[in-house]
Amino acid sequence: KPGMSKEEARNLINLDSGLFNFIISGLKNITADKNILRLKSFSVTLSGNEEANRTKILTLLDKKRFQPPSKSEIAAELNIDPKQLSDILGILSKEGRVVRINESLYLSASSYQDMLSLLRDFFSKKPEITVAEFRDMIGTSRKFALPFLEYLDANNITLRTGDVRKLIQKK
């Protein structure tokens, strides 16, 4: 776990939220990351089995590129408990090793960067892209192209206008 929730810690010591936040802000060895408290020196570590599963997950996502298996397919293929898989994917996402497209779909960070590069190249030649052009560009099916495009839209990289998308983030 990345730490303890602020609310859980506050309830343990039974303090008013204003006083609790004041005290926490003055502690030099504790950091607050959104609503999670942790020691500044703390980092999440995985057990040997979890570390092996982490490596298997990254290898599988790299291998499948733009046709990644869903969470349930990863769990079944690698024989990983779904709860443990969710925890590992959460850690990998926080580390920037995977990109969470939606609740059940993840891309390796390298595949995501490749997708952005292909998209930038495409937009250097044309001002807009259709779902079919995007699908063909990354060599996947509509099943994957749509969630990828929805993710890009939600993260202000592309803008959907009718049946096409335009690039809004030039990075």
N, C-alpha and C positions, 0 to 999 in steps of 0.2 A: 504494500500500500504506500502511496506517496506521502502519507502523514495522517493527522487526525483532523476531523472537521472542527472548525471554530466552535460551532454550536455544541458539539459533544464535549469539547474541553471546557467550555463555559459552564455547561450543566454539571460537570464533575466537581467544579469548585464553587458552584452556586453563586455566581456574581451577576450583577446587573450588566447588560451588554455594553453600555457606555463605559463603565469602569473597566470591564474586561478588555475592551479594545484599547483603552488608554494604557493599561498595564502591558499588553502584548506589544504595542508599538514601541515601548521603552526597553524591551528585552533585546539585547544585542545578539544573542546566540539563537534566537528563534526568528524564522521568516514565515510570512503569510503569503501564500500563493493562492489568490482568489479566496476561497473559503476553507483552504487547507493549511494547517499549521505543521511545521516541521523544524527540526534543528537545522541550522545552516550547513552543518557538516554531513547531514543525512543524504543518502542516495539510495534508490531502490536497488536491491540486489535479488537475483533469481537463484533458486536452488539449482543443483546440477541437472535435474530432470527438466526444470523449466527453461534453463539455458539451452539445453539440447533441443527442446521444442521451439524455442525462439529461433534458433538457427534453421530448423526444418521449415518453419513458417516463412522466413525470409527467402530461403532457397526456392520454395514452392511459388511464392508470389513473383519472384524474379523470373522463374521459368515460364510462368503462365502469362506474363506481361499484360497485355490488354484484354485478356480473357480470364481474369482472376476467379478462383473458386469462391463461393459464398462462405460465410463463417461456418455454416453447418457442413458444407462440403469439405472445408479444411479440417474440421473436427473429425469427420468420418475418415478422410483419407489418411490423416496422421495419427488417428486414434488418440485424440486429446480431449479431455473433459471440456465441454462447452464453457463452463465458468472459468476454468484456467485459461482457455483460449481467449476469452474476452479480456481477462486481466493482462495477458501477454500482449495482445493487440493494443490495449490501452497504453501500456508502457512504450511499445514500439512507436505508436502514434505521437506520444509526448516527446520521445527522443527524435522524432522527425525521420524515422526509418521507414514508416509506412504512412499513407495518406488515407484517412477514413472518408470514403465516398458517400456512403450511407450506412444505415444500421447493420447491413450484412455484407457490404462490399468494401474491400480494401485494395489499394495498389501499392506496390513497392515504391519508395521515394524515387528510385532511378527511373522506373517506368513512367511515373508522373512527370518527372523532368523531361524525359524523352517526348512525352505527349505535348507538353508546353512548347518544346522546341519545334516539333512538327507543326503545331498550330501557328507559331510565329512565322515559320517559313511559308505556310499556306497563305497567311494574311499579308505577307509581303508581295504576293502576286494577285490576290483577289481581296475585295473589301468585305465579303461575307461568305459564310459557309453553311451548307445544309447538313442535316443529320446524315444523309447518304454520303456526302463528300467526306464528312468527319469519320464516319464508319470505315469508308474505303481507305482514307488517309492513314488510320492507325491499324488497319487490317483486323477488324473485329466484327462483331455482329451488332445489330440494332439493340439487342438485349443489354449490351454493355455500353454502347455509344450514348444512349439516352441518359443513363445515370451519370456518366462522365460529364456530359454537356450540362446537365442540371447542376452538378457540383460546380462547374466552371461559372455558370450563371450566378449561383448563390454566393460565390466568392469574388464577384465583380471582376472576373477575368474576361468573360464574354457577356454579351447582352442579347437576349432573345428578342427578335423583332419579327413577329409572324412565324414563318417557317424557317427563318435563317438566324444565324448568330453573327454578331460583329464583335471584333476585339476591342475591349475598353482598357485593358491593362497592357501597357507596352513593354513591361519589364522583360 
